[in-house]
Amino acid sequence: MRTLAMTLAGGRGSRLSVLTQKRTKPAVPFAGRYRIIDFVLSNCANSGIFTVGICTQYRPRSLNDHIKSGWPWDLDRLTGGVTLLQPYIGPGGGDWYQGTADAIYQNLNYVLRHNPDVVLILSGDHIYKMDYDVLISFHLDHGADLTVATVRVDPEETSRFGILETGDDYRVVGFEEKPTHPTGRMGSMGIYAFNTDVLREVLLDDHDRPGSRNDFGNDIIPRMIKTHQVYAFSYRGYWVDVGTLEAYWQAHIDLLVDNPRLDLLDRDWVIHTRSEERPPVNVRRGASIANSLLTDGCVIEGVVEESVLSPGVVVREGAVVRQSVIMTDAVIEEGAVLDRAILDKRVRVGRGAHVGFGEAEKPNATVDLDCGVSIVGKNARIPPDTRIGRNCVIAADLTEKDFAGLQRIGGGRTIGVVDG
């Protein structure tokens, strides 16, 4: 059985605000040492799938630099391996990817050249561990043309998902894409197993169909339910779409319990990544650390509680970091406080500054942020003694001069341009 995985990794992820100001969503760091896309690539490698196409589009440079030849995932192979598939213009036409289905359509020659029996369509921006071989076995055993992987969705989250309705035999009999008033709670994970001949047929039909949005959820799946054998595969493990700042922050907090549902210590299902050489973590006299993940090169002199620190983070004496996610080479100066904060790479928080003070009473309507977490973009410099409330967003690359007259920033505010 020959399986090809096609990974959709070109999304901007605008709901992640400043975290995707300079990179595509799958390239956003996660859990200290990883990128989001590491999870789907590791799932492929651990499932024995070694031919992987990755459809990139929005700001792909950091993603391309991270993946390169694919060697951390054993995808640097002469036959198969990983291929980065950027949209292009050629003599036969071409354009930006217009939707999820169009991204696969524009790379249909790549798919057919490998002559797979089954094509997996995967999203490059979800956090989970899955043995795809189990999904493919379910697909074959049920004689399916298409199998959709599903999770049970909380009622308040159903408007973010495609919701499926099935019969007793798991065959899909109804599908609504992001419904306002859903009839069920079985949500699509954006993971599809197609028979190759069926995928080719439906993509060609969709491309020639007037008015199609060229999207699997909006167009192809609803039509296939009426014409093909479509089945739902129920996944019961940990899975999260880190598509919002709250979901991204909460997924990190989920890692800090004693027995997390997503076990990064599992040596039977290793999450692989590309990482640079860093010295060991340096915990100095007087430091206090509890329920946290620290990565190579961190220097801790202050207090770190329920937080995730990426390589090279420095927490100076007297500084306090609580329930925060701090990315590579950020520096928290003496006496500074972070409380429910997300800091991107190389942020510097000045002496005595406080990010996340007060009550989370005012939401940030600009980025739909109301969970009390404040976000600081890449390379930003927070001046000493500056107080930043909750649900605030600080744009990338701001210098201390940009904070002139802003020593106290109330909750719910956005400082700087955050749309890239």
VOMAR-929559 format. One line per field, with one value per residue (C-alpha): residue number from 1; residue in three letters; x, y, z. Coordinates in nm, 2 decimals, padded with zeros to 4 digits, always signed. Each point is the difference from the previous one (the first is absolute). Last residue first. Layout:
num = NUM;... .
residuo = ala;... .
u = X;... .
v = Y;... .
w = Z;... .
end
This chain:
num = 420;419;418;417;416;415;414;413;412;411;410;409;408;407;406;405;404;403;402;401;400;399;398;397;396;395;394;393;392;391;390;389;388;387;386;385;384;383;382;381;380;379;378;377;376;375;374;373;372;371;370;369;368;367;366;365;364;363;362;361;360;359;358;357;356;355;354;353;352;351;350;349;348;347;346;345;344;343;342;341;340;339;338;337;336;335;334;333;332;331;330;329;328;327;326;325;324;323;322;321;320;319;318;317;316;315;314;313;312;311;310;309;308;307;306;305;304;303;302;301;300;299;298;297;296;295;294;293;292;291;290;289;288;287;286;285;284;283;282;281;280;279;278;277;276;275;274;273;272;271;270;269;268;267;266;265;264;263;262;261;260;259;258;257;256;255;254;253;252;251;250;249;248;247;246;245;244;243;242;241;240;239;238;237;236;235;234;233;232;231;230;229;228;227;226;225;224;223;222;221;220;219;218;217;216;215;214;213;212;211;210;209;208;207;206;205;204;203;202;201;200;199;198;197;196;195;194;193;192;191;190;189;188;187;186;185;184;183;182;181;180;179;178;177;176;175;174;173;172;171;170;169;168;167;166;165;164;163;162;161;160;159;158;157;156;155;154;153;152;151;150;149;148;147;146;145;144;143;142;141;140;139;138;137;136;135;134;133;132;131;130;129;128;127;126;125;124;123;122;121;120;119;118;117;116;115;114;113;112;111;110;109;108;107;106;105;104;103;102;101;100;99;98;97;96;95;94;93;92;91;90;89;88;87;86;85;84;83;82;81;80;79;78;77;76;75;74;73;72;71;70;69;68;67;66;65;64;63;62;61;60;59;58;57;56;55;54;53;52;51;50;49;48;47;46;45;44;43;42;41;40;39;38;37;36;35;34;33;32;31;30;29;28;27;26;25;24;23;22;21;20;19;18;17;16;15;14;13;12;11;10;9;8;7;6;5;4;3;2;1 .
residuo = gly;asp;val;val;gly;ile;thr;arg;gly;gly;gly;ile;arg;gln;leu;gly;ala;phe;asp;lys;glu;thr;leu;asp;ala;ala;ile;val;cys;asn;arg;gly;ile;arg;thr;asp;pro;pro;ile;arg;ala;asn;lys;gly;val;ile;ser;val;gly;cys;asp;leu;asp;val;thr;ala;asn;pro;lys;glu;ala;glu;gly;phe;gly;val;his;ala;gly;arg;gly;val;arg;val;arg;lys;asp;leu;ile;ala;arg;asp;leu;val;ala;gly;glu;glu;ile;val;ala;asp;thr;met;ile;val;ser;gln;arg;val;val;ala;gly;glu;arg;val;val;val;gly;pro;ser;leu;val;ser;glu;glu;val;val;gly;glu;ile;val;cys;gly;asp;thr;leu;leu;ser;asn;ala;ile;ser;ala;gly;arg;arg;val;asn;val;pro;pro;arg;glu;glu;ser;arg;thr;his;ile;val;trp;asp;arg;asp;leu;leu;asp;leu;arg;pro;asn;asp;val;leu;leu;asp;ile;his;ala;gln;trp;tyr;ala;glu;leu;thr;gly;val;asp;val;trp;tyr;gly;arg;tyr;ser;phe;ala;tyr;val;gln;his;thr;lys;ile;met;arg;pro;ile;ile;asp;asn;gly;phe;asp;asn;arg;ser;gly;pro;arg;asp;his;asp;asp;leu;leu;val;glu;arg;leu;val;asp;thr;asn;phe;ala;tyr;ile;gly;met;ser;gly;met;arg;gly;thr;pro;his;thr;pro;lys;glu;glu;phe;gly;val;val;arg;tyr;asp;asp;gly;thr;glu;leu;ile;gly;phe;arg;ser;thr;glu;glu;pro;asp;val;arg;val;thr;ala;val;thr;leu;asp;ala;gly;his;asp;leu;his;phe;ser;ile;leu;val;asp;tyr;asp;met;lys;tyr;ile;his;asp;gly;ser;leu;ile;leu;val;val;asp;pro;asn;his;arg;leu;val;tyr;asn;leu;asn;gln;tyr;ile;ala;asp;ala;thr;gly;gln;tyr;trp;asp;gly;gly;gly;pro;gly;ile;tyr;pro;gln;leu;leu;thr;val;gly;gly;thr;leu;arg;asp;leu;asp;trp;pro;trp;gly;ser;lys;ile;his;asp;asn;leu;ser;arg;pro;arg;tyr;gln;thr;cys;ile;gly;val;thr;phe;ile;gly;ser;asn;ala;cys;asn;ser;leu;val;phe;asp;ile;ile;arg;tyr;arg;gly;ala;phe;pro;val;ala;pro;lys;thr;arg;lys;gln;thr;leu;val;ser;leu;arg;ser;gly;arg;gly;gly;ala;leu;thr;met;ala;leu;thr;arg;met .
u = +00.23;-00.35;+00.13;+00.07;+00.10;-00.16;-00.32;-00.21;-00.23;+00.13;+00.16;+00.35;+00.19;+00.34;-00.14;+00.13;+00.28;-00.05;+00.12;+00.33;+00.06;+00.01;-00.28;+00.11;-00.31;-00.34;-00.11;-00.35;-00.18;-00.26;+00.13;+00.17;+00.35;+00.20;+00.33;+00.26;+00.29;-00.08;-00.15;+00.22;-00.17;+00.22;-00.30;-00.35;-00.13;-00.33;-00.22;-00.22;-00.31;-00.23;-00.17;+00.18;-00.20;+00.29;-00.11;-00.27;+00.25;-00.22;-00.04;-00.05;+00.31;+00.10;+00.32;+00.35;+00.11;+00.34;+00.18;+00.33;+00.24;+00.31;-00.08;-00.17;+00.21;-00.16;+00.25;-00.26;-00.37;-00.14;-00.33;-00.13;-00.21;+00.18;+00.34;+00.18;+00.32;+00.22;+00.33;-00.03;-00.20;+00.21;-00.14;+00.25;-00.26;-00.36;-00.17;-00.34;-00.15;-00.20;+00.23;+00.34;+00.14;+00.32;+00.20;+00.33;-00.01;-00.20;+00.19;-00.14;+00.26;-00.21;-00.38;-00.17;-00.34;-00.17;-00.18;+00.22;+00.34;+00.16;+00.34;+00.36;-00.07;+00.23;-00.15;+00.24;-00.19;-00.37;-00.21;-00.34;-00.18;-00.19;+00.22;+00.32;+00.17;+00.33;+00.20;+00.33;+00.01;-00.18;+00.20;-00.17;+00.26;+00.19;-00.16;+00.04;-00.27;-00.32;-00.19;-00.29;-00.13;-00.29;+00.07;-00.27;+00.13;+00.23;-00.30;+00.14;-00.20;-00.32;-00.31;-00.27;+00.22;+00.07;+00.15;-00.16;+00.23;-00.08;-00.36;+00.13;+00.17;-00.32;-00.18;+00.23;-00.06;-00.37;-00.02;+00.20;-00.22;+00.07;+00.17;-00.22;+00.02;+00.01;+00.05;-00.12;-00.35;+00.00;-00.32;+00.03;-00.30;-00.09;-00.08;-00.11;-00.07;-00.27;-00.21;+00.26;+00.25;-00.18;+00.02;+00.37;+00.11;-00.15;+00.02;+00.22;+00.24;+00.03;+00.02;-00.25;-00.21;-00.20;+00.03;+00.11;+00.31;+00.24;-00.24;-00.04;+00.37;+00.05;-00.28;+00.14;+00.36;-00.10;-00.21;+00.29;+00.23;-00.23;-00.02;+00.08;-00.09;+00.13;-00.16;-00.10;-00.37;-00.23;-00.25;-00.21;-00.35;-00.29;+00.20;-00.16;+00.26;+00.15;+00.38;-00.03;-00.31;+00.02;-00.27;-00.02;+00.35;+00.04;+00.11;-00.21;-00.26;-00.06;+00.20;-00.04;+00.30;+00.09;+00.26;+00.16;+00.04;-00.38;+00.01;+00.22;-00.27;-00.15;+00.33;+00.12;+00.04;+00.28;+00.00;+00.22;-00.18;+00.02;-00.06;-00.06;-00.07;+00.00;-00.05;+00.32;+00.20;-00.08;+00.03;+00.35;+00.09;-00.10;+00.20;+00.30;-00.03;+00.13;-00.10;+00.17;-00.15;+00.05;-00.15;+00.15;+00.13;-00.34;+00.00;-00.14;+00.09;+00.02;-00.06;+00.11;+00.29;+00.14;+00.29;-00.05;-00.37;+00.05;+00.26;-00.22;-00.29;+00.20;-00.24;-00.29;+00.14;+00.01;-00.33;-00.17;+00.12;-00.09;+00.11;+00.36;+00.19;+00.00;+00.10;+00.00;+00.13;+00.31;+00.08;-00.11;+00.08;-00.15;+00.26;+00.03;+00.27;+00.09;+00.08;+00.13;-00.11;+00.29;+00.34;-00.10;+00.04;-00.33;+00.15;-00.19;+00.31;+00.14;-00.28;+00.21;-00.08;-00.28;+00.10;+00.13;-00.31;-00.23;+00.20;-00.02;-00.37;-00.16;-00.35;+00.01;+00.11;-00.13;+00.21;+00.03;+00.09;+00.14;+00.13;-00.31;+00.10;-00.24;+00.28;+00.13;-00.35;-00.08;+00.33;-00.08;-00.35;+00.15;+00.30;-00.23;-00.07;+00.36;+00.19;+00.25;-00.20;-00.34;-00.09;+00.17;-00.21;+00.11;-00.34;-00.16;+00.20;+00.27;+00.07;-00.33;-00.11;+00.06;-00.12;-00.36;-00.06;-00.35;+00.18;+00.11;+00.17;-00.07;+00.25;+00.06;-00.24;+00.18;-00.04;+00.09;+00.06;-00.09;+00.10;-00.16 .
v = +04.27;+00.04;+00.10;+00.37;+00.16;-00.03;-00.18;+00.06;-00.24;+00.09;+00.33;+00.10;+00.19;+00.14;+00.10;+00.36;-00.12;-00.37;+00.01;+00.14;-00.32;-00.19;-00.18;-00.28;-00.22;+00.14;+00.00;-00.15;+00.05;-00.24;+00.08;+00.32;+00.13;+00.19;+00.15;+00.02;-00.05;+00.03;-00.30;-00.08;-00.19;-00.25;-00.22;+00.10;+00.02;-00.16;+00.04;-00.28;+00.09;-00.23;+00.28;+00.01;+00.04;+00.16;+00.36;-00.04;-00.02;-00.08;+00.22;-00.16;-00.22;+00.14;+00.18;-00.06;-00.22;+00.13;+00.18;+00.19;+00.03;-00.03;-00.02;-00.28;-00.10;-00.20;-00.21;-00.25;+00.04;+00.06;-00.14;+00.13;-00.13;+00.18;+00.14;+00.20;+00.20;+00.04;-00.05;-00.04;-00.26;-00.09;-00.18;-00.22;-00.24;+00.01;+00.06;-00.15;+00.12;-00.14;+00.19;+00.16;+00.20;+00.21;+00.06;-00.12;-00.02;-00.24;-00.08;-00.20;-00.17;-00.28;+00.01;+00.05;-00.15;+00.12;-00.13;+00.19;+00.16;+00.21;+00.18;-00.09;-00.24;-00.02;-00.19;-00.16;-00.32;+00.00;+00.05;-00.15;+00.11;-00.14;+00.19;+00.19;+00.22;+00.17;+00.11;-00.16;-00.04;-00.24;-00.03;-00.21;-00.19;+00.17;+00.04;-00.19;+00.09;-00.19;-00.16;-00.20;-00.35;-00.08;-00.35;-00.26;-00.30;+00.22;+00.17;+00.30;+00.25;-00.15;+00.18;-00.09;+00.14;-00.20;+00.23;+00.32;+00.23;-00.10;+00.12;+00.35;+00.00;-00.09;+00.27;+00.27;-00.11;-00.05;+00.35;+00.16;-00.17;-00.26;-00.25;-00.27;-00.26;-00.38;-00.23;-00.36;-00.12;+00.00;-00.12;-00.09;+00.13;-00.17;+00.13;-00.25;+00.22;+00.20;+00.18;+00.03;+00.10;+00.33;+00.11;-00.11;+00.19;+00.34;+00.18;-00.24;-00.11;+00.35;+00.12;+00.29;-00.14;+00.26;-00.17;-00.37;-00.07;-00.02;-00.20;-00.27;-00.03;-00.02;-00.26;-00.24;+00.03;-00.07;-00.30;-00.15;+00.05;-00.15;+00.27;+00.02;+00.34;+00.19;+00.35;-00.11;-00.01;+00.04;-00.24;+00.22;-00.02;+00.20;+00.33;+00.34;+00.25;-00.26;-00.01;-00.22;-00.23;-00.37;-00.27;-00.37;-00.11;-00.38;-00.10;-00.32;+00.13;+00.30;+00.32;+00.38;+00.21;+00.35;+00.21;+00.20;+00.35;+00.04;-00.32;+00.16;+00.10;-00.35;-00.18;-00.21;-00.37;-00.08;-00.11;-00.15;+00.01;-00.31;+00.03;-00.27;-00.25;-00.37;-00.03;-00.20;+00.22;+00.33;-00.17;-00.13;+00.35;+00.15;-00.26;+00.06;+00.37;-00.06;+00.33;+00.25;+00.34;+00.38;+00.15;+00.24;-00.20;-00.14;-00.34;-00.14;-00.37;-00.15;-00.38;-00.24;+00.22;+00.05;+00.23;+00.20;+00.02;+00.22;+00.23;+00.04;+00.09;+00.29;+00.28;-00.22;-00.06;+00.38;+00.04;-00.23;+00.20;+00.33;+00.26;-00.10;+00.29;-00.04;-00.22;+00.00;-00.25;+00.20;+00.03;+00.20;-00.15;-00.12;-00.14;-00.38;-00.10;-00.36;-00.26;-00.35;-00.22;-00.19;+00.17;+00.06;+00.28;-00.07;-00.17;+00.26;+00.19;-00.03;+00.19;+00.16;+00.35;-00.02;+00.29;+00.23;-00.06;+00.08;+00.32;+00.10;-00.09;+00.35;-00.12;-00.28;-00.35;-00.34;-00.27;-00.33;-00.31;-00.33;-00.18;-00.14;-00.26;+00.11;+00.14;+00.21;+00.13;+00.08;+00.18;+00.22;+00.07;+00.10;+00.19;+00.24;+00.18;+00.08;-00.16;+00.09;+00.18;-00.16;+00.17;+00.24;+00.14;-00.15;-00.16;+00.34;+00.18;+00.24;+00.37;+00.14;-00.36;+00.03;+00.36;-00.10;-00.37;+00.06;+00.08;-00.36;+00.07;-00.34;-00.16;-00.33;-00.25;-00.34;-00.26;-00.35;-00.27;-00.36;-00.32;-00.32 .
w = +00.90;+00.15;+00.35;-00.04;+00.34;+00.34;+00.04;+00.32;+00.19;+00.34;+00.08;-00.10;+00.27;-00.11;-00.33;-00.05;-00.22;-00.06;-00.36;+00.13;+00.19;-00.33;-00.17;-00.23;+00.02;+00.12;+00.36;+00.06;+00.32;+00.15;+00.35;+00.10;-00.09;+00.27;-00.11;+00.28;-00.24;-00.38;-00.19;-00.30;-00.28;-00.20;-00.09;+00.12;+00.36;+00.09;+00.31;+00.14;+00.20;-00.19;-00.20;-00.34;-00.32;-00.19;-00.03;+00.26;+00.28;+00.30;+00.31;+00.34;+00.03;+00.34;+00.08;-00.13;-00.30;-00.10;+00.28;-00.04;+00.29;-00.22;-00.37;-00.19;-00.30;-00.28;-00.20;-00.13;+00.08;+00.35;+00.11;+00.34;+00.28;+00.28;-00.09;+00.27;-00.03;+00.31;-00.18;-00.38;-00.19;-00.31;-00.31;-00.18;-00.14;+00.10;+00.33;+00.07;+00.33;+00.30;+00.24;-00.05;+00.29;-00.02;+00.32;-00.15;-00.38;-00.22;-00.31;-00.29;-00.22;-00.13;+00.06;+00.33;+00.09;+00.32;+00.30;+00.24;-00.06;+00.28;-00.04;-00.09;-00.30;-00.30;-00.29;-00.25;-00.06;+00.06;+00.32;+00.05;+00.32;+00.30;+00.25;-00.02;+00.27;-00.04;+00.30;-00.11;-00.38;-00.24;-00.32;-00.27;-00.20;-00.29;-00.34;-00.33;-00.25;-00.04;-00.29;+00.13;+00.07;+00.22;+00.13;+00.01;+00.19;+00.20;+00.16;+00.19;-00.20;+00.15;-00.14;+00.26;+00.27;+00.31;+00.26;-00.15;-00.20;-00.36;+00.02;+00.08;-00.34;-00.18;+00.20;-00.14;-00.36;+00.05;+00.15;-00.28;-00.26;-00.26;+00.22;-00.14;+00.28;+00.01;+00.29;-00.08;-00.07;-00.39;-00.16;-00.37;-00.20;-00.34;-00.35;-00.27;-00.30;-00.18;+00.26;+00.28;-00.28;-00.06;+00.36;+00.02;-00.32;+00.05;+00.34;+00.19;-00.28;-00.15;-00.36;+00.07;-00.28;-00.19;-00.34;+00.02;-00.22;+00.29;+00.21;-00.26;-00.05;+00.38;+00.04;-00.26;+00.11;+00.36;-00.10;-00.20;+00.30;+00.26;+00.26;+00.37;+00.15;+00.30;+00.05;+00.36;-00.09;+00.30;+00.14;+00.23;-00.17;-00.15;-00.02;+00.04;-00.14;-00.22;-00.08;-00.31;+00.03;-00.10;-00.01;-00.07;+00.09;+00.03;+00.35;-00.02;+00.25;-00.22;-00.01;+00.04;-00.06;+00.13;-00.18;+00.27;+00.15;+00.07;+00.21;+00.27;+00.25;-00.02;+00.08;-00.29;-00.02;-00.24;-00.37;-00.27;-00.34;-00.22;-00.37;-00.26;+00.28;-00.03;+00.38;+00.06;-00.23;+00.19;+00.34;-00.10;-00.12;+00.34;+00.19;-00.22;+00.07;+00.36;+00.15;+00.24;+00.03;-00.04;-00.32;-00.25;-00.29;-00.10;-00.17;-00.33;-00.01;-00.35;-00.04;-00.27;-00.09;-00.35;+00.09;-00.33;+00.08;+00.30;-00.16;-00.30;+00.23;+00.15;-00.11;+00.09;+00.35;+00.07;-00.18;+00.25;+00.30;-00.16;-00.26;-00.01;-00.17;-00.37;-00.29;-00.38;-00.24;-00.09;+00.38;+00.30;+00.34;+00.32;+00.25;+00.05;+00.24;-00.06;+00.28;-00.06;-00.29;-00.15;+00.06;+00.36;+00.25;+00.18;+00.31;+00.21;+00.11;-00.36;-00.18;-00.27;+00.11;+00.26;+00.23;-00.27;-00.21;+00.29;+00.08;-00.37;-00.06;+00.04;-00.11;-00.27;+00.09;-00.12;+00.16;-00.19;+00.20;-00.11;+00.31;+00.16;+00.26;+00.27;+00.22;-00.30;-00.09;+00.36;+00.04;-00.30;+00.14;+00.34;-00.12;-00.19;+00.33;+00.05;+00.28;+00.28;+00.26;-00.03;-00.33;-00.24;-00.29;-00.33;-00.07;+00.03;-00.26;+00.11;+00.06;+00.14;+00.08;+00.37;-00.02;-00.05;+00.06;-00.15;-00.33;-00.05;-00.33;-00.15;-00.24;+00.18;-00.16;+00.02;-00.27;+00.12;-00.26;+00.09;-00.20;+00.12 .
end
